[in-house]
């Protein structure tokens, strides 16, 4: 019995720590009460809470590529990828898209802006691999697309490419995502990345 006592004590300590950790962490899918429909401070929220992406169920861990949707009643949902937000909004039967406040994170100001005012690229590095990234200005999206291609993805852009064709408005990128024309599709990936 004396041989097993240290193991039992160690096991009891691990169980206690596990249960303590489970009860002290709050898991959230949404936050109510955002009647002003402003972006919520996601960076502050994820410091002490586990926030789920409402579409894919993964944790929202970083601001980059994240999005928020605010309903007319002030409920805010969180997404770890712009494409997750687009897919979730498309599946909604309770609300029409124009009733919802769609917000996307843009790196230029490290803030959230309206999704319909943002500019998008389809060849970025994103949490789920869709490739859709939001930017606050057309020029930043254009510059980012060129840099992402050359530095992060490891290939060189052809000089014949028209950079203007690499930047999209919300309605355009929404159609691509809903048709499955993202970096997850092998043919589209080859077209976008010039491999």
N, C-alpha and C positions, 0 to 999 in steps of 0.2 A: 504494500500500500504506500510506503514511503517513497518508492520509486515513481509512482504516478502522481503524487501530490503536487510537485512543481509544475507538471504538465496541466493538471486541472486548474491550478491557480492562473497559469498563463492563458489557458483557454477562457477562463472566466473574465480576465482582463480584456482579451480581444473581443469577446461578446459584448461586454459593457461599453467599450469604445465604439464598436460598430453601432450599437443601439443609440448611443449618445449622438453620434454623427447623423444618424438617420432622423432623429427627432429635432435636431437643431437646424437642419437645412430645409428651407421652404421651397417647394416646387410650384411654379406658376405657369399657366397657359395664357392668361390674359389678366388685364387690370381694368377694373370698372372705375367710373367717375371722371373720365377725361372729357367733360362737357365742352371745354374750349377747343377740343380736337387738335391740341398741340402735340408735337412729338414728345414722348416721355424720355427722361434721361436714362436710356438703356445701360449706359456704362455704369451708372450708380446702382441700377437694379441688379445687374449680373454680378456685382461684387459680393453680395450676401444672399442671393437667391439663385436657384437653378431655373432658367427660363427656357421653356420648350418652344420650338418652332411649331406653329399651329398646323402646318401642312405635312412636314416630314417626321415630326416628333423628335428630332435631334435637339441637343442643347444649343442655344444661341450663346456663343462664347466670345465673339468679337464683333465690334461695331462694323468693320469693313464688310460690305456686301449685305448688311442687315436691312430689314424693312419693318414698317409698322403699318397696321390698318386700324383706323378708328371708325367705329360704327356710329350711326346717328344718335344712339343712346349713350355714347361715351365709353364704350368698351374697346380697349386697345389690345390687339393681337400682335404677336411678334413673329418674325421670320428670319432665318439665318441666311437666306438667299433671295434675291429679287425674283428669281424664277418661281420659288416656292410661293411668294406672295401672289404672283400673277396666276398661278394654277389654283390657289385657294380662292381668290376672288372670283374666278371663272366658275367654280363649283357652287357658289353661294346661291341659294334659292330664296333666302329671307330678304336679302338686300340687292338692289341694283348697283352696279359699279359706280354710277355717278352720285349715289348717296354716301359712298364711303370716302373717307379721307385716306389716300394712299401716300405713304411717306417712305422715301428711300435715303439711305446714308450716302453722302458724297464726301470724298476725301479732301477736297479743296478747302472747305470750311470746317471739316470734321463735325458736320451737323446733318440733320435730316431736312430734306426739302420735299415738296410735292412731286410725286412720281411723274405727273404729266408735264412738269417743267424741266425735268432732268433730261440729259442726253445719255445714250447707252452705247456700249460696245458689246460684241458677242464673243470675243476671243480672250476674255480675261481669265484669271485664276480665281475660282470661286469655291466655297465649301463643298458643294455637291457636284461640281464639275460642269454645270450648265454653261458657264462662261459669260453670263450677262452681268455687267457691272455698270453702275450709275455714276454720272458726273454732273456737276452743276453747270458747266459751260461746254459749248460745242468744241472749243479749242482744246480744253483739257481732255475731253474724251478722245479726240483725234490724236493728241500727243500720247496719251496712255495706250491706245491701241498699238501704235508703232513701238513704244517701249516694251509693252508686254510681249509682243511677238518676238522682238529681238533678244531681250534679256531673260525673261522668265521662261518662255516656252522653248528657247534654244534653237530658233531658226531665224533666217534672214528674210525680210520682206523683199519681194520683187520690186524693182524700180518702176515697173509698168503698172503696179497696183494704184488704184484711185483711192486715196485715203478718205475722201468724202463718202465713199460707199461703205466705209467701216463704222460710221457713226449713225445712230438711229434715234428716232423719237419713240415715245412710250407705245403708241398704237402699233408701230412697226414691230418693235421687239416683242410685244404681247402676241402678235400673230405668229412670230417665229417660235416662241416658247410653247404656245398651245398646239402648234403643228408638230412639235417635237424636233424642230430644226435648231438644235443646240449642239454644243460640243460633245454631248453624250451620244449623238448619232454619228457613226463612223464616216459616212459619206460627207456630211456637213462639216465634221471636224477636219477632214482632208481639204475641203474647199476653203474653209476659213483660215486654216493654218498653212496653206500652200505646201503641204507635205507631198 
